[in-house]
């Protein structure tokens, strides 16, 4: 007996046709590799909860960046781990800071990459919060004006050191506007801002805290990160960031928030980035290490789902390994 033919079965008739009608294909140009730049020399610290990912001193980071470039990767997102943390996060503002120093070297050694830089304070402050803290009525709170002032300084110093795109991750009210204003004032108006517009208070960030060493010493960041139960808020935050001068809006994490990626994509005419975070990476790695999942297939499926949901840019720790499979 013959199978009944339907339009769908005709469209799936052979592999060339299936490839032609496929709507979503992840390519290496969609992907951004995060890098953790550690102070010092000849340091390559594996991150136990993120197999295959390292904190690297600038010398190793340069080698790694060259390898990424060889694989066809064209963009990285830099996070800094400074030698010294203090109340203000001074390293983040200094021309001799870890990110500024790394940028100058990386731009010289691997000029073909686009360097995005994380703009925030939590990796640089002794208390681990995303700005300047003050005591009011016996409680430590964020000094908003002082934080915006430092955010401007940090942004300018990154751009002066060679940053191609700023990625403010703190979700500080008015932060994108402050950075955009500072860029305009210093004739850096051409520099794009990728804002962490919909950054959820997520348990999927766990392994990142190992990687960047940034758990707050007191309190938490839930006051400025979004409640996983909310989605309207993501639209509001994104529209505010776009009005303030963001060029790209980001959703973080990705997998548990595919609906948010999709909503931002349909609501706004700007590119949407998705951050496929540390916990999402570690889950696959852990299952694959047990032989419970086909690692490669699951990674490609994951990246495809994030793109299908509407992400134009995917920041993922899988970038380096996926690049060779996607060629
Ligand atoms: Zn932060």
py3Dmol code that shows the C-alpha trace and the ligand (Angstrom):
import py3Dmol

protein = """\
ATOM      1  CA  UNK A   1       0.000   0.000   0.000  1.00  0.00           C
ATOM      2  CA  UNK A   2       1.233   3.471  -0.843  1.00  0.00           C
ATOM      3  CA  UNK A   3       1.517   6.147   1.775  1.00  0.00           C
ATOM      4  CA  UNK A   4      -0.845   8.990   1.092  1.00  0.00           C
ATOM      5  CA  UNK A   5       1.123  11.992  -0.166  1.00  0.00           C
ATOM      6  CA  UNK A   6       0.611  15.270   1.553  1.00  0.00           C
ATOM      7  CA  UNK A   7       2.234  18.623   0.947  1.00  0.00           C
ATOM      8  CA  UNK A   8       4.475  18.081   3.960  1.00  0.00           C
ATOM      9  CA  UNK A   9       5.668  14.698   2.780  1.00  0.00           C
ATOM     10  CA  UNK A  10       6.382  16.106  -0.676  1.00  0.00           C
ATOM     11  CA  UNK A  11       8.416  18.914   0.865  1.00  0.00           C
ATOM     12  CA  UNK A  12      10.420  16.376   2.849  1.00  0.00           C
ATOM     13  CA  UNK A  13      11.038  14.134  -0.151  1.00  0.00           C
ATOM     14  CA  UNK A  14      14.803  14.480  -0.197  1.00  0.00           C
ATOM     15  CA  UNK A  15      17.582  16.077   1.723  1.00  0.00           C
ATOM     16  CA  UNK A  16      18.306  18.846  -0.764  1.00  0.00           C
ATOM     17  CA  UNK A  17      14.694  19.907  -0.691  1.00  0.00           C
ATOM     18  CA  UNK A  18      14.621  19.728   3.107  1.00  0.00           C
ATOM     19  CA  UNK A  19      17.651  22.004   3.232  1.00  0.00           C
ATOM     20  CA  UNK A  20      16.051  24.442   0.773  1.00  0.00           C
ATOM     21  CA  UNK A  21      12.858  24.840   2.763  1.00  0.00           C
ATOM     22  CA  UNK A  22      14.575  24.996   6.149  1.00  0.00           C
ATOM     23  CA  UNK A  23      13.916  28.416   7.672  1.00  0.00           C
ATOM     24  CA  UNK A  24      16.546  28.492  10.377  1.00  0.00           C
ATOM     25  CA  UNK A  25      20.191  27.592  10.021  1.00  0.00           C
ATOM     26  CA  UNK A  26      22.702  28.649  12.616  1.00  0.00           C
ATOM     27  CA  UNK A  27      25.953  29.912  11.175  1.00  0.00           C
ATOM     28  CA  UNK A  28      29.189  30.766  12.891  1.00  0.00           C
ATOM     29  CA  UNK A  29      28.578  34.447  12.147  1.00  0.00           C
ATOM     30  CA  UNK A  30      25.593  34.357  14.551  1.00  0.00           C
ATOM     31  CA  UNK A  31      27.802  33.373  17.470  1.00  0.00           C
ATOM     32  CA  UNK A  32      29.790  35.295  20.067  1.00  0.00           C
ATOM     33  CA  UNK A  33      32.311  33.621  22.370  1.00  0.00           C
ATOM     34  CA  UNK A  34      32.576  34.960  25.940  1.00  0.00           C
ATOM     35  CA  UNK A  35      36.116  35.207  27.344  1.00  0.00           C
ATOM     36  CA  UNK A  36      37.233  35.617  30.963  1.00  0.00           C
ATOM     37  CA  UNK A  37      40.436  37.653  31.136  1.00  0.00           C
ATOM     38  CA  UNK A  38      42.421  36.997  34.304  1.00  0.00           C
ATOM     39  CA  UNK A  39      45.130  39.294  35.654  1.00  0.00           C
ATOM     40  CA  UNK A  40      48.707  38.024  35.635  1.00  0.00           C
ATOM     41  CA  UNK A  41      50.776  36.023  33.179  1.00  0.00           C
ATOM     42  CA  UNK A  42      50.667  32.413  31.927  1.00  0.00           C
ATOM     43  CA  UNK A  43      47.384  31.676  33.671  1.00  0.00           C
ATOM     44  CA  UNK A  44      44.869  29.239  32.257  1.00  0.00           C
ATOM     45  CA  UNK A  45      42.479  28.237  35.037  1.00  0.00           C
ATOM     46  CA  UNK A  46      39.854  25.671  34.099  1.00  0.00           C
ATOM     47  CA  UNK A  47      36.403  26.508  35.452  1.00  0.00           C
ATOM     48  CA  UNK A  48      35.273  23.276  37.132  1.00  0.00           C
ATOM     49  CA  UNK A  49      31.550  23.780  36.541  1.00  0.00           C
ATOM     50  CA  UNK A  50      32.126  24.712  32.873  1.00  0.00           C
ATOM     51  CA  UNK A  51      34.286  22.015  31.236  1.00  0.00           C
ATOM     52  CA  UNK A  52      36.287  23.437  28.332  1.00  0.00           C
ATOM     53  CA  UNK A  53      36.076  27.046  29.542  1.00  0.00           C
ATOM     54  CA  UNK A  54      39.013  28.838  31.163  1.00  0.00           C
ATOM     55  CA  UNK A  55      39.988  32.039  32.847  1.00  0.00           C
ATOM     56  CA  UNK A  56      43.008  33.194  30.869  1.00  0.00           C
ATOM     57  CA  UNK A  57      45.687  35.787  31.317  1.00  0.00           C
ATOM     58  CA  UNK A  58      46.176  38.135  28.389  1.00  0.00           C
ATOM     59  CA  UNK A  59      48.949  36.059  26.747  1.00  0.00           C
ATOM     60  CA  UNK A  60      46.733  32.944  26.602  1.00  0.00           C
ATOM     61  CA  UNK A  61      43.715  35.050  25.665  1.00  0.00           C
ATOM     62  CA  UNK A  62      45.615  36.277  22.601  1.00  0.00           C
ATOM     63  CA  UNK A  63      46.389  32.687  21.530  1.00  0.00           C
ATOM     64  CA  UNK A  64      42.792  31.667  22.168  1.00  0.00           C
ATOM     65  CA  UNK A  65      41.460  34.651  20.202  1.00  0.00           C
ATOM     66  CA  UNK A  66      43.702  33.681  17.269  1.00  0.00           C
ATOM     67  CA  UNK A  67      42.332  30.109  17.389  1.00  0.00           C
ATOM     68  CA  UNK A  68      38.757  31.409  17.460  1.00  0.00           C
ATOM     69  CA  UNK A  69      39.501  33.574  14.440  1.00  0.00           C
ATOM     70  CA  UNK A  70      40.946  30.546  12.616  1.00  0.00           C
ATOM     71  CA  UNK A  71      37.679  28.693  13.251  1.00  0.00           C
ATOM     72  CA  UNK A  72      35.730  31.475  11.569  1.00  0.00           C
ATOM     73  CA  UNK A  73      34.479  33.126  14.758  1.00  0.00           C
ATOM     74  CA  UNK A  74      34.371  36.887  14.408  1.00  0.00           C
ATOM     75  CA  UNK A  75      33.182  38.166  17.749  1.00  0.00           C
ATOM     76  CA  UNK A  76      34.025  37.804  21.434  1.00  0.00           C
ATOM     77  CA  UNK A  77      32.600  39.286  24.632  1.00  0.00           C
ATOM     78  CA  UNK A  78      35.205  40.128  27.255  1.00  0.00           C
ATOM     79  CA  UNK A  79      34.818  39.887  31.030  1.00  0.00           C
ATOM     80  CA  UNK A  80      37.643  40.978  33.332  1.00  0.00           C
ATOM     81  CA  UNK A  81      38.958  39.460  36.531  1.00  0.00           C
ATOM     82  CA  UNK A  82      41.088  42.187  38.107  1.00  0.00           C
ATOM     83  CA  UNK A  83      44.065  41.767  40.442  1.00  0.00           C
ATOM     84  CA  UNK A  84      42.386  43.949  43.038  1.00  0.00           C
ATOM     85  CA  UNK A  85      38.778  44.593  43.923  1.00  0.00           C
ATOM     86  CA  UNK A  86      37.714  47.637  45.919  1.00  0.00           C
ATOM     87  CA  UNK A  87      34.604  49.522  46.989  1.00  0.00           C
ATOM     88  CA  UNK A  88      34.363  51.446  43.701  1.00  0.00           C
ATOM     89  CA  UNK A  89      35.606  48.835  41.276  1.00  0.00           C
ATOM     90  CA  UNK A  90      38.488  51.152  40.336  1.00  0.00           C
ATOM     91  CA  UNK A  91      40.151  48.638  38.014  1.00  0.00           C
ATOM     92  CA  UNK A  92      37.156  48.907  35.675  1.00  0.00           C
ATOM     93  CA  UNK A  93      37.777  52.648  35.242  1.00  0.00           C
ATOM     94  CA  UNK A  94      41.520  52.586  34.800  1.00  0.00           C
ATOM     95  CA  UNK A  95      43.437  52.784  31.533  1.00  0.00           C
ATOM     96  CA  UNK A  96      45.660  50.134  33.070  1.00  0.00           C
ATOM     97  CA  UNK A  97      42.659  47.985  34.061  1.00  0.00           C
ATOM     98  CA  UNK A  98      42.475  44.347  33.040  1.00  0.00           C
ATOM     99  CA  UNK A  99      39.990  44.919  30.198  1.00  0.00           C
ATOM    100  CA  UNK A 100      41.687  48.038  28.861  1.00  0.00           C
ATOM    101  CA  UNK A 101      45.090  46.305  28.845  1.00  0.00           C
ATOM    102  CA  UNK A 102      43.635  43.169  27.248  1.00  0.00           C
ATOM    103  CA  UNK A 103      41.844  45.175  24.559  1.00  0.00           C
ATOM    104  CA  UNK A 104      44.988  46.954  23.445  1.00  0.00           C
ATOM    105  CA  UNK A 105      46.880  43.648  23.125  1.00  0.00           C
ATOM    106  CA  UNK A 106      44.049  41.683  21.527  1.00  0.00           C
ATOM    107  CA  UNK A 107      43.276  44.388  18.978  1.00  0.00           C
ATOM    108  CA  UNK A 108      46.914  44.407  17.953  1.00  0.00           C
ATOM    109  CA  UNK A 109      47.370  40.617  17.826  1.00  0.00           C
ATOM    110  CA  UNK A 110      43.985  39.563  16.429  1.00  0.00           C
ATOM    111  CA  UNK A 111      42.615  42.662  14.706  1.00  0.00           C
ATOM    112  CA  UNK A 112      39.993  40.760  12.713  1.00  0.00           C
ATOM    113  CA  UNK A 113      37.748  40.069  15.709  1.00  0.00           C
ATOM    114  CA  UNK A 114      34.993  42.336  16.948  1.00  0.00           C
ATOM    115  CA  UNK A 115      35.525  42.959  20.643  1.00  0.00           C
ATOM    116  CA  UNK A 116      32.456  43.473  22.777  1.00  0.00           C
ATOM    117  CA  UNK A 117      33.062  44.378  26.398  1.00  0.00           C
ATOM    118  CA  UNK A 118      30.970  43.796  29.465  1.00  0.00           C
ATOM    119  CA  UNK A 119      30.344  47.144  31.126  1.00  0.00           C
ATOM    120  CA  UNK A 120      29.531  46.776  34.812  1.00  0.00           C
ATOM    121  CA  UNK A 121      31.138  46.844  38.246  1.00  0.00           C
ATOM    122  CA  UNK A 122      30.182  43.592  39.948  1.00  0.00           C
ATOM    123  CA  UNK A 123      33.362  41.769  38.854  1.00  0.00           C
ATOM    124  CA  UNK A 124      35.468  44.669  40.157  1.00  0.00           C
ATOM    125  CA  UNK A 125      33.857  45.673  43.446  1.00  0.00           C
ATOM    126  CA  UNK A 126      34.798  44.098  46.779  1.00  0.00           C
ATOM    127  CA  UNK A 127      31.084  43.873  47.683  1.00  0.00           C
ATOM    128  CA  UNK A 128      30.138  42.350  44.294  1.00  0.00           C
ATOM    129  CA  UNK A 129      27.348  44.829  43.512  1.00  0.00           C
ATOM    130  CA  UNK A 130      26.887  46.559  40.162  1.00  0.00           C
ATOM    131  CA  UNK A 131      27.906  50.053  41.267  1.00  0.00           C
ATOM    132  CA  UNK A 132      28.726  52.379  44.128  1.00  0.00           C
ATOM    133  CA  UNK A 133      27.046  51.421  47.400  1.00  0.00           C
ATOM    134  CA  UNK A 134      26.103  53.855  50.187  1.00  0.00           C
ATOM    135  CA  UNK A 135      24.575  53.394  53.615  1.00  0.00           C
ATOM    136  CA  UNK A 136      21.125  54.979  54.007  1.00  0.00           C
ATOM    137  CA  UNK A 137      19.072  54.399  57.153  1.00  0.00           C
ATOM    138  CA  UNK A 138      21.315  51.538  58.161  1.00  0.00           C
ATOM    139  CA  UNK A 139      20.931  49.810  54.783  1.00  0.00           C
ATOM    140  CA  UNK A 140      23.395  49.484  51.933  1.00  0.00           C
ATOM    141  CA  UNK A 141      21.860  50.740  48.700  1.00  0.00           C
ATOM    142  CA  UNK A 142      23.127  51.645  45.243  1.00  0.00           C
ATOM    143  CA  UNK A 143      24.199  55.277  44.848  1.00  0.00           C
ATOM    144  CA  UNK A 144      22.525  55.825  41.532  1.00  0.00           C
ATOM    145  CA  UNK A 145      24.161  59.099  40.440  1.00  0.00           C
ATOM    146  CA  UNK A 146      27.650  58.012  41.438  1.00  0.00           C
ATOM    147  CA  UNK A 147      27.111  54.701  39.595  1.00  0.00           C
ATOM    148  CA  UNK A 148      25.989  56.454  36.396  1.00  0.00           C
ATOM    149  CA  UNK A 149      29.049  58.722  36.586  1.00  0.00           C
ATOM    150  CA  UNK A 150      31.367  55.733  36.845  1.00  0.00           C
ATOM    151  CA  UNK A 151      29.469  53.904  34.122  1.00  0.00           C
ATOM    152  CA  UNK A 152      30.218  56.812  31.758  1.00  0.00           C
ATOM    153  CA  UNK A 153      33.906  56.688  32.684  1.00  0.00           C
ATOM    154  CA  UNK A 154      34.119  52.925  32.262  1.00  0.00           C
ATOM    155  CA  UNK A 155      32.410  53.053  28.865  1.00  0.00           C
ATOM    156  CA  UNK A 156      34.737  55.753  27.543  1.00  0.00           C
ATOM    157  CA  UNK A 157      37.836  54.007  28.809  1.00  0.00           C
ATOM    158  CA  UNK A 158      36.777  50.747  27.087  1.00  0.00           C
ATOM    159  CA  UNK A 159      36.243  52.547  23.798  1.00  0.00           C
ATOM    160  CA  UNK A 160      39.546  54.394  24.088  1.00  0.00           C
ATOM    161  CA  UNK A 161      41.247  51.036  24.602  1.00  0.00           C
ATOM    162  CA  UNK A 162      39.566  49.619  21.494  1.00  0.00           C
ATOM    163  CA  UNK A 163      36.170  48.164  22.433  1.00  0.00           C
ATOM    164  CA  UNK A 164      33.993  47.774  19.337  1.00  0.00           C
ATOM    165  CA  UNK A 165      30.723  47.399  21.216  1.00  0.00           C
ATOM    166  CA  UNK A 166      29.666  48.097  24.789  1.00  0.00           C
ATOM    167  CA  UNK A 167      27.485  45.616  26.634  1.00  0.00           C
ATOM    168  CA  UNK A 168      26.154  47.196  29.831  1.00  0.00           C
ATOM    169  CA  UNK A 169      24.974  44.275  31.966  1.00  0.00           C
ATOM    170  CA  UNK A 170      23.919  45.939  35.217  1.00  0.00           C
ATOM    171  CA  UNK A 171      20.393  47.029  34.193  1.00  0.00           C
ATOM    172  CA  UNK A 172      20.991  50.290  36.062  1.00  0.00           C
ATOM    173  CA  UNK A 173      18.096  52.721  35.438  1.00  0.00           C
ATOM    174  CA  UNK A 174      19.246  55.291  32.908  1.00  0.00           C
ATOM    175  CA  UNK A 175      22.494  53.408  32.326  1.00  0.00           C
ATOM    176  CA  UNK A 176      22.149  53.074  28.566  1.00  0.00           C
ATOM    177  CA  UNK A 177      21.252  56.759  28.241  1.00  0.00           C
ATOM    178  CA  UNK A 178      24.241  57.793  30.344  1.00  0.00           C
ATOM    179  CA  UNK A 179      26.609  55.706  28.214  1.00  0.00           C
ATOM    180  CA  UNK A 180      25.095  56.958  24.951  1.00  0.00           C
ATOM    181  CA  UNK A 181      25.456  60.579  26.134  1.00  0.00           C
ATOM    182  CA  UNK A 182      29.057  60.040  27.184  1.00  0.00           C
ATOM    183  CA  UNK A 183      29.870  58.443  23.810  1.00  0.00           C
ATOM    184  CA  UNK A 184      28.318  61.376  21.935  1.00  0.00           C
ATOM    185  CA  UNK A 185      30.153  63.897  24.090  1.00  0.00           C
ATOM    186  CA  UNK A 186      33.508  62.232  23.406  1.00  0.00           C
ATOM    187  CA  UNK A 187      32.949  61.832  19.630  1.00  0.00           C
ATOM    188  CA  UNK A 188      32.418  58.082  19.966  1.00  0.00           C
ATOM    189  CA  UNK A 189      28.830  58.284  18.751  1.00  0.00           C
ATOM    190  CA  UNK A 190      29.521  55.516  16.216  1.00  0.00           C
ATOM    191  CA  UNK A 191      29.984  52.860  18.925  1.00  0.00           C
ATOM    192  CA  UNK A 192      27.019  50.499  19.278  1.00  0.00           C
ATOM    193  CA  UNK A 193      25.481  49.525  22.616  1.00  0.00           C
ATOM    194  CA  UNK A 194      24.130  46.033  23.232  1.00  0.00           C
ATOM    195  CA  UNK A 195      22.010  46.342  26.334  1.00  0.00           C
ATOM    196  CA  UNK A 196      21.117  43.555  28.735  1.00  0.00           C
ATOM    197  CA  UNK A 197      17.502  44.689  28.542  1.00  0.00           C
ATOM    198  CA  UNK A 198      15.760  41.567  29.785  1.00  0.00           C
ATOM    199  CA  UNK A 199      18.107  40.088  32.322  1.00  0.00           C
ATOM    200  CA  UNK A 200      16.247  37.706  34.566  1.00  0.00           C
ATOM    201  CA  UNK A 201      17.056  36.861  38.173  1.00  0.00           C
ATOM    202  CA  UNK A 202      17.973  33.335  37.157  1.00  0.00           C
ATOM    203  CA  UNK A 203      19.451  30.303  38.867  1.00  0.00           C
ATOM    204  CA  UNK A 204      21.099  29.427  35.545  1.00  0.00           C
ATOM    205  CA  UNK A 205      23.905  31.914  36.300  1.00  0.00           C
ATOM    206  CA  UNK A 206      25.391  29.630  38.970  1.00  0.00           C
ATOM    207  CA  UNK A 207      28.513  28.444  37.096  1.00  0.00           C
ATOM    208  CA  UNK A 208      29.288  31.995  35.860  1.00  0.00           C
ATOM    209  CA  UNK A 209      29.932  32.991  39.473  1.00  0.00           C
ATOM    210  CA  UNK A 210      32.738  30.399  39.510  1.00  0.00           C
ATOM    211  CA  UNK A 211      33.996  31.839  36.247  1.00  0.00           C
ATOM    212  CA  UNK A 212      33.930  35.532  37.093  1.00  0.00           C
ATOM    213  CA  UNK A 213      34.035  35.270  40.876  1.00  0.00           C
ATOM    214  CA  UNK A 214      31.154  37.682  41.333  1.00  0.00           C
ATOM    215  CA  UNK A 215      28.641  36.568  43.974  1.00  0.00           C
ATOM    216  CA  UNK A 216      27.620  39.621  46.029  1.00  0.00           C
ATOM    217  CA  UNK A 217      29.103  39.785  49.542  1.00  0.00           C
ATOM    218  CA  UNK A 218      25.723  40.875  50.940  1.00  0.00           C
ATOM    219  CA  UNK A 219      22.191  41.137  49.584  1.00  0.00           C
ATOM    220  CA  UNK A 220      21.461  40.110  45.999  1.00  0.00           C
ATOM    221  CA  UNK A 221      20.841  41.633  42.593  1.00  0.00           C
ATOM    222  CA  UNK A 222      17.165  40.775  42.476  1.00  0.00           C
ATOM    223  CA  UNK A 223      16.183  44.416  42.869  1.00  0.00           C
ATOM    224  CA  UNK A 224      17.310  45.159  39.318  1.00  0.00           C
ATOM    225  CA  UNK A 225      17.014  41.764  37.653  1.00  0.00           C
ATOM    226  CA  UNK A 226      13.660  40.634  36.364  1.00  0.00           C
ATOM    227  CA  UNK A 227      11.232  38.173  37.879  1.00  0.00           C
ATOM    228  CA  UNK A 228      11.096  34.988  35.741  1.00  0.00           C
ATOM    229  CA  UNK A 229       7.304  35.167  35.915  1.00  0.00           C
ATOM    230  CA  UNK A 230       7.129  38.471  34.045  1.00  0.00           C
ATOM    231  CA  UNK A 231       7.223  39.110  30.328  1.00  0.00           C
ATOM    232  CA  UNK A 232       5.553  42.528  29.844  1.00  0.00           C
ATOM    233  CA  UNK A 233       8.391  44.000  31.849  1.00  0.00           C
ATOM    234  CA  UNK A 234      10.887  42.752  29.250  1.00  0.00           C
ATOM    235  CA  UNK A 235       9.083  44.745  26.560  1.00  0.00           C
ATOM    236  CA  UNK A 236       9.082  47.863  28.752  1.00  0.00           C
ATOM    237  CA  UNK A 237      12.763  47.534  29.602  1.00  0.00           C
ATOM    238  CA  UNK A 238      13.702  46.979  25.965  1.00  0.00           C
ATOM    239  CA  UNK A 239      11.669  49.937  24.730  1.00  0.00           C
ATOM    240  CA  UNK A 240      13.280  52.138  27.358  1.00  0.00           C
ATOM    241  CA  UNK A 241      16.782  50.974  26.404  1.00  0.00           C
ATOM    242  CA  UNK A 242      16.104  51.552  22.710  1.00  0.00           C
ATOM    243  CA  UNK A 243      14.795  55.056  23.485  1.00  0.00           C
ATOM    244  CA  UNK A 244      17.974  55.728  25.480  1.00  0.00           C
ATOM    245  CA  UNK A 245      20.201  54.693  22.581  1.00  0.00           C
ATOM    246  CA  UNK A 246      20.677  50.919  22.676  1.00  0.00           C
ATOM    247  CA  UNK A 247      21.241  49.387  19.235  1.00  0.00           C
ATOM    248  CA  UNK A 248      20.795  45.758  20.211  1.00  0.00           C
ATOM    249  CA  UNK A 249      18.630  44.393  23.044  1.00  0.00           C
ATOM    250  CA  UNK A 250      19.545  41.227  24.871  1.00  0.00           C
ATOM    251  CA  UNK A 251      17.600  38.502  26.611  1.00  0.00           C
ATOM    252  CA  UNK A 252      19.414  36.538  29.318  1.00  0.00           C
ATOM    253  CA  UNK A 253      19.227  33.544  29.871  1.00  0.00           C
ATOM    254  CA  UNK A 254      18.092  32.088  26.547  1.00  0.00           C
ATOM    255  CA  UNK A 255      16.531  28.640  26.827  1.00  0.00           C
ATOM    256  CA  UNK A 256      13.987  29.252  29.556  1.00  0.00           C
ATOM    257  CA  UNK A 257      13.152  32.606  27.901  1.00  0.00           C
ATOM    258  CA  UNK A 258      12.622  31.765  24.227  1.00  0.00           C
ATOM    259  CA  UNK A 259       9.182  33.414  24.413  1.00  0.00           C
ATOM    260  CA  UNK A 260      10.844  36.653  25.549  1.00  0.00           C
ATOM    261  CA  UNK A 261      13.292  36.532  22.624  1.00  0.00           C
ATOM    262  CA  UNK A 262      10.346  36.023  20.316  1.00  0.00           C
ATOM    263  CA  UNK A 263       8.365  38.886  21.898  1.00  0.00           C
ATOM    264  CA  UNK A 264      11.223  41.362  21.610  1.00  0.00           C
ATOM    265  CA  UNK A 265      11.845  40.277  18.025  1.00  0.00           C
ATOM    266  CA  UNK A 266       8.226  40.904  17.035  1.00  0.00           C
ATOM    267  CA  UNK A 267       7.912  44.120  19.054  1.00  0.00           C
ATOM    268  CA  UNK A 268      11.029  45.966  17.956  1.00  0.00           C
ATOM    269  CA  UNK A 269      12.956  46.637  14.787  1.00  0.00           C
ATOM    270  CA  UNK A 270      16.374  46.232  16.347  1.00  0.00           C
ATOM    271  CA  UNK A 271      18.539  43.107  16.468  1.00  0.00           C
ATOM    272  CA  UNK A 272      17.919  40.825  19.429  1.00  0.00           C
ATOM    273  CA  UNK A 273      20.780  39.063  21.193  1.00  0.00           C
ATOM    274  CA  UNK A 274      20.367  36.054  23.448  1.00  0.00           C
ATOM    275  CA  UNK A 275      22.798  34.963  26.121  1.00  0.00           C
ATOM    276  CA  UNK A 276      22.959  31.172  26.302  1.00  0.00           C
ATOM    277  CA  UNK A 277      24.266  31.277  29.872  1.00  0.00           C
ATOM    278  CA  UNK A 278      26.685  29.215  31.928  1.00  0.00           C
ATOM    279  CA  UNK A 279      24.075  26.959  33.553  1.00  0.00           C
ATOM    280  CA  UNK A 280      22.588  26.113  30.165  1.00  0.00           C
ATOM    281  CA  UNK A 281      26.064  25.167  28.967  1.00  0.00           C
ATOM    282  CA  UNK A 282      26.905  23.147  32.081  1.00  0.00           C
ATOM    283  CA  UNK A 283      23.681  21.121  31.949  1.00  0.00           C
ATOM    284  CA  UNK A 284      24.525  19.823  28.485  1.00  0.00           C
ATOM    285  CA  UNK A 285      28.153  19.202  29.411  1.00  0.00           C
ATOM    286  CA  UNK A 286      27.198  17.259  32.538  1.00  0.00           C
ATOM    287  CA  UNK A 287      24.629  15.109  30.748  1.00  0.00           C
ATOM    288  CA  UNK A 288      27.016  14.476  27.850  1.00  0.00           C
ATOM    289  CA  UNK A 289      29.792  13.446  30.258  1.00  0.00           C
ATOM    290  CA  UNK A 290      27.445  10.730  31.532  1.00  0.00           C
ATOM    291  CA  UNK A 291      26.608   9.664  27.997  1.00  0.00           C
ATOM    292  CA  UNK A 292      22.983  10.669  28.579  1.00  0.00           C
ATOM    293  CA  UNK A 293      22.748  13.013  25.590  1.00  0.00           C
ATOM    294  CA  UNK A 294      24.219  13.260  22.121  1.00  0.00           C
ATOM    295  CA  UNK A 295      26.238  16.366  22.902  1.00  0.00           C
ATOM    296  CA  UNK A 296      26.782  17.671  19.401  1.00  0.00           C
ATOM    297  CA  UNK A 297      23.175  17.174  18.313  1.00  0.00           C
ATOM    298  CA  UNK A 298      21.832  18.810  21.469  1.00  0.00           C
ATOM    299  CA  UNK A 299      24.115  21.820  21.125  1.00  0.00           C
ATOM    300  CA  UNK A 300      23.138  22.411  17.494  1.00  0.00           C
ATOM    301  CA  UNK A 301      19.451  21.930  18.373  1.00  0.00           C
ATOM    302  CA  UNK A 302      19.794  24.396  21.252  1.00  0.00           C
ATOM    303  CA  UNK A 303      21.477  27.075  19.142  1.00  0.00           C
ATOM    304  CA  UNK A 304      18.943  26.531  16.348  1.00  0.00           C
ATOM    305  CA  UNK A 305      16.047  26.951  18.796  1.00  0.00           C
ATOM    306  CA  UNK A 306      17.472  30.218  20.098  1.00  0.00           C
ATOM    307  CA  UNK A 307      17.865  31.546  16.568  1.00  0.00           C
ATOM    308  CA  UNK A 308      14.413  30.262  15.524  1.00  0.00           C
ATOM    309  CA  UNK A 309      12.889  32.121  18.478  1.00  0.00           C
ATOM    310  CA  UNK A 310      14.255  35.328  16.963  1.00  0.00           C
ATOM    311  CA  UNK A 311      17.799  35.866  18.175  1.00  0.00           C
ATOM    312  CA  UNK A 312      20.062  37.543  15.635  1.00  0.00           C
ATOM    313  CA  UNK A 313      23.099  37.197  17.883  1.00  0.00           C
ATOM    314  CA  UNK A 314      23.793  34.260  20.204  1.00  0.00           C
ATOM    315  CA  UNK A 315      26.357  34.632  22.951  1.00  0.00           C
ATOM    316  CA  UNK A 316      27.287  31.092  23.883  1.00  0.00           C
ATOM    317  CA  UNK A 317      30.049  29.125  25.583  1.00  0.00           C
ATOM    318  CA  UNK A 318      29.435  26.492  22.886  1.00  0.00           C
ATOM    319  CA  UNK A 319      30.675  28.923  20.226  1.00  0.00           C
ATOM    320  CA  UNK A 320      34.211  27.544  19.934  1.00  0.00           C
ATOM    321  CA  UNK A 321      33.168  23.890  19.657  1.00  0.00           C
ATOM    322  CA  UNK A 322      30.122  24.574  17.521  1.00  0.00           C
ATOM    323  CA  UNK A 323      32.109  26.638  15.004  1.00  0.00           C
ATOM    324  CA  UNK A 324      33.843  23.618  13.528  1.00  0.00           C
ATOM    325  CA  UNK A 325      30.579  21.666  13.223  1.00  0.00           C
ATOM    326  CA  UNK A 326      28.750  24.534  11.556  1.00  0.00           C
ATOM    327  CA  UNK A 327      31.254  25.037   8.750  1.00  0.00           C
TER     328      UNK A 327
END
"""
ligand_1 = """\
1
ZN
Zn 26.920 43.772 37.338
"""
view = py3Dmol.view(width=600, height=400)
view.addModel(protein, "pdb")
view.setStyle({"model": 0}, {"cartoon": {"style": "trace"}})
view.addModel(ligand_1, "xyz")
view.setStyle({"model": 1}, {"stick": {}})
view.zoomTo()
view.show()
